Amino acid sequence: MINIFKYLDKKTKYLTIIGALANGGLALGQPLVVAKALSIDQNNLTYSSIWKFALFGFSVYFALYSLMLFCNHANNVFRREIHMNIRTALFHKLMEDREYSEDEKITMLTQDMEFLGDNFFERYMSISCWGFGALITAIYIITQMFYWVLSLFSSRSYVPFHNS
């Protein structure tokens, strides 16, 4: 499956990987707004605090949807470039090969390539994006657990081997 990246240039490879990583981090954006909403003190609720929360929420969602647009663009670039490059390589091989008729060559270059794109490339990108999403979320959860354990051991009230 990794051999598919040999049909892409370096810029497109990195764009695709960065897009998939950014897509994985998108799931962590919504808890930022929810945590900020839950931290608002209802006793000291003023128009200023409401405007600050609205501005914070708007800027977080603006950043999230900008990242979604970038991820969608990276996915589209991946599909277009991979289609063009594989179709070009297939075209060169088919032109050298006299075994297939002209109709078979046209069918391979059109219908079969579209079938390949819809049934393989789309699923490949979907699986890789979901995989990066799971990886980023797991890394976030592990680091939060690490910080929690670190704060537990650094608090003065916790003494692991205290003899009473």
Summary of the structure (lengths in Angstrom):
residues: 164
radius of gyration: 25.1
end to end distance: 59.9
largest distance: 89.2
contacts: 396
relative contact order: 0.12
helix: 84%
strand: 0%
